[in-house]
Amino acid sequence: MQYKDYYKILGVARDASADDIKRAYRKLARKYHPDVSKEADAEARFKEINEANEVLKDPQKRAEYDALGSGWHAGDEFRPPPGFGQRGTRREYEFSPEEAARFSDFFSSIFGGGSEAFRAGFGDIGDDVTGRRGMDQNATIQITLEDAHHGATRQLRLEVPEIDAKGRIQSRARTLNVRIPAGVTAGRQIRLAGQGSPGPGGKNGDLYLEIEIAPHPIYRSEGKDLHMKLPISPWEAALGATVAVPTLDGSVNLKIPTGSQSGQRLRLKGRGLPGKPAGDIYVQLEIVNPPTNSDADRGAYRDLAARFEAFNPRAKLGAKS
Amino acid sequence: MTLTTTGIEGMVLDEHTLIGIGELTKVCGISTDEVRIMVGEGMLHPLGAEPLQWRFTGVEVRRARRALRLRHDLELNLAGTALALDLLDEIERLRERVECLEQYLDSPMDADER
């Protein structure tokens, strides 16, 4: 297993005071809390920060950690020194197996995993061990906008911590085929009761899947509404036209009003993600000028300029011509 | 070892899912008193006047769970948790908005000045 430099993780010196450690921990915890941070590795960083704090905030654990010596570097191959981590040679720390599952192998090799003492003592706070639920698990599932629109079944691979017969934490791969109902939107969650971590009493926690919508080549979603750009020609804008617009249910005909301008938005009511009410599609017109590849092409633009000589698109800016 | 479970259908926590206070306490692992405090602080907004008639949407379940995590992990007090929840909601809305608006922006080109 790899050595973890808890001081480096919290960004403090080895002789940092308890206050320094607390300050550094609080700051990093706020920054990397999975509910707050959007960084991809926030969950892993938050776990690491918590583990470092768990050790460094407790003078006894910190002393034991320091006793490993300062010659180690983060990532060094680590094997606990003889005598370390054996029952009776050190205080047995009290973690529930669920808490222990949050810590690394490195942590467990020094401070132990879920202890019998903890489980026996848990009744003190008025809970029955056998009735205790496992921890809830959280995961993100990325789906396409098409999946969100039509509904889908997605396969999900999860590493789930499990407690074996000896009370040790084992990780096991699980594959779930989850039904994604039509009309789900980004940030919404699906709760799968009993699919979280197992509890010591046999009752599982729940699994919460948070929906993330993958970037789409045509649309951006905002709740159930979709936004898209629609390229049109100058004459379609000026004279009006009926053009085909793609929707998630196939193409529909959209009427472009006479005298439309670039940037103008049109709403296709009820053509967004399904629901009660269904979302809309907002279509923003974007006038695309044809290229000028020949003298004849340029001539056509010159004719246009001559026809609209008095037209000043920048009149409102106060600039002359 | 790999275990495959097929065809699981979960409960979608959206604005159409409604649960009572009993179910909320079970889902979140908290007491009814804690739910009352969260409602009193304006963190949760149930439908219905009396606690027994309260109905929470799926979105509120997510808020409640998030509030509990923030309070526990960052050692926030009630008012701080409520503020963090509101700000996080606002940030989520704004992020979505910005992503939508960004699609209308092309990358800039350096202009020639004369």
Chai-1 contact restraints between the chains, C-beta under 6 A:
chainA,res_idxA,chainB,res_idxB,connection_type,confidence,min_distance_angstrom,max_distance_angstrom,comment,restraint_id
A,A29,B,L74,contact,1.0,0.0,6.0,A-B,restraint_1
A,R30,B,L74,contact,1.0,0.0,6.0,A-B,restraint_2
A,H33,B,D73,contact,1.0,0.0,6.0,A-B,restraint_3
A,D35,B,R66,contact,1.0,0.0,6.0,A-B,restraint_4
A,D35,B,R69,contact,1.0,0.0,6.0,A-B,restraint_5
A,D35,B,L70,contact,1.0,0.0,6.0,A-B,restraint_6
A,R172,B,M1,contact,1.0,0.0,6.0,A-B,restraint_7
A,A173,B,T2,contact,1.0,0.0,6.0,A-B,restraint_8
A,R174,B,L3,contact,1.0,0.0,6.0,A-B,restraint_9
A,T175,B,T4,contact,1.0,0.0,6.0,A-B,restraint_10
A,L176,B,T5,contact,1.0,0.0,6.0,A-B,restraint_11
A,L176,B,I8,contact,1.0,0.0,6.0,A-B,restraint_12
A,N177,B,T6,contact,1.0,0.0,6.0,A-B,restraint_13
A,N177,B,G7,contact,1.0,0.0,6.0,A-B,restraint_14
A,V178,B,I8,contact,1.0,0.0,6.0,A-B,restraint_15
A,R179,B,E9,contact,1.0,0.0,6.0,A-B,restraint_16
A,P181,B,V12,contact,1.0,0.0,6.0,A-B,restraint_17
A,R188,B,D14,contact,1.0,0.0,6.0,A-B,restraint_18
A,Q189,B,L13,contact,1.0,0.0,6.0,A-B,restraint_19
A,Q189,B,R62,contact,1.0,0.0,6.0,A-B,restraint_20
A,I190,B,G10,contact,1.0,0.0,6.0,A-B,restraint_21
A,I190,B,V12,contact,1.0,0.0,6.0,A-B,restraint_22
A,R191,B,G10,contact,1.0,0.0,6.0,A-B,restraint_23
A,R191,B,M11,contact,1.0,0.0,6.0,A-B,restraint_24
A,R191,B,L13,contact,1.0,0.0,6.0,A-B,restraint_25
A,L192,B,I8,contact,1.0,0.0,6.0,A-B,restraint_26
A,L192,B,G10,contact,1.0,0.0,6.0,A-B,restraint_27
A,R220,B,E99,contact,1.0,0.0,6.0,A-B,restraint_28
A,R220,B,C100,contact,1.0,0.0,6.0,A-B,restraint_29
A,R220,B,Q103,contact,1.0,0.0,6.0,A-B,restraint_30
A,E222,B,E96,contact,1.0,0.0,6.0,A-B,restraint_31
A,E222,B,C100,contact,1.0,0.0,6.0,A-B,restraint_32
A,H227,B,C100,contact,1.0,0.0,6.0,A-B,restraint_33
